[in-house]
């Protein structure tokens, strides 16, 4: 019984993560003019890239 509950939770979590990934893939071409900043760990780096 505990094993079934565990796998149900794992499956639900995987489905949620998969849904978010599919939604993100659908957003790729909706904003062609934007520049997406990746791995910005400080305000200084953000301001450097903003300029």
trRosetta pair geometry for C-beta under 8 A, 3 or more apart (Angstrom, degrees):
i j d omega theta_ij theta_ji phi_ij phi_ji
1 4 5.9 -52 -153 30 32 110
1 5 6.8 28 151 -15 63 105
2 5 5.7 -55 -152 37 36 112
2 6 6.2 42 150 -24 67 105
3 6 5.5 -51 -149 33 32 116
3 7 6.5 25 157 -12 65 106
4 7 6.0 -58 -147 41 30 104
4 8 6.2 34 153 -23 64 107
5 8 5.6 -54 -146 35 31 114
5 9 6.5 31 154 -18 64 104
6 9 5.9 -59 -155 35 29 109
6 10 6.4 27 151 -17 65 108
7 10 5.4 -49 -142 38 38 114
7 11 6.1 39 157 -20 67 105
8 11 5.8 -53 -146 38 28 111
8 12 6.3 30 154 -19 63 107
9 12 5.7 -54 -146 37 30 111
9 13 6.3 30 155 -19 64 106
10 13 5.8 -56 -149 36 29 110
10 14 6.3 28 154 -18 64 108
11 14 5.7 -55 -146 38 31 111
11 15 6.3 32 155 -20 65 106
12 15 5.7 -53 -147 35 30 112
12 16 6.5 31 154 -19 63 105
13 16 5.8 -55 -151 35 31 112
13 17 6.4 28 154 -16 65 106
14 17 5.8 -55 -146 38 31 109
14 18 6.1 32 154 -20 66 108
15 18 5.7 -54 -144 38 30 112
15 19 6.3 35 154 -24 64 105
16 19 5.7 -52 -148 32 30 113
16 20 6.6 29 154 -17 63 103
17 20 5.8 -55 -152 35 33 110
17 21 6.5 33 151 -19 65 106
18 21 5.6 -55 -150 36 33 113
18 22 6.4 32 154 -18 66 105
19 22 5.8 -56 -149 37 31 110
19 23 6.4 31 153 -19 64 105
20 23 5.7 -54 -149 36 32 112
20 24 6.4 33 153 -21 65 105
21 24 5.7 -54 -149 35 32 112
21 25 6.5 34 153 -21 64 103
22 25 5.7 -50 -149 32 34 113
22 26 6.7 36 152 -20 62 104
23 26 5.7 -57 -157 33 34 114
23 27 6.9 32 149 -22 65 106
24 27 5.7 -57 -154 31 37 113
24 28 7.7 64 148 -51 61 81
25 28 6.1 -19 -165 -21 42 115
26 30 7.8 34 139 -26 65 121
27 30 5.3 -65 -157 26 54 123
27 31 7.2 5 169 5 85 105
29 32 6.6 7 -163 -64 58 92
31 34 4.3 -3 151 10 114 124
35 49 7.9 -151 120 166 127 107
37 40 4.8 21 144 -37 120 130
37 46 6.8 84 155 -119 168 72
37 49 5.4 114 -110 115 122 157
40 45 5.1 -173 -147 104 79 117
40 46 5.1 81 180 -74 137 81
40 49 6.9 -97 -101 20 124 144
41 45 6.4 53 48 26 61 147
42 45 4.8 96 61 6 85 99
42 46 7.1 -146 98 -4 47 86
43 46 5.4 -53 -149 37 38 115
43 47 6.2 34 155 -17 70 105
44 47 5.9 -56 -147 39 30 107
44 48 6.3 35 152 -24 64 106
45 48 5.5 -50 -146 33 33 116
45 49 6.5 23 158 -11 65 107
46 49 6.2 -63 -150 42 28 102
46 50 6.1 32 152 -28 65 110
47 50 5.4 -50 -139 32 33 117
47 51 6.6 31 162 -18 63 103
48 51 6.5 -63 -159 33 25 105
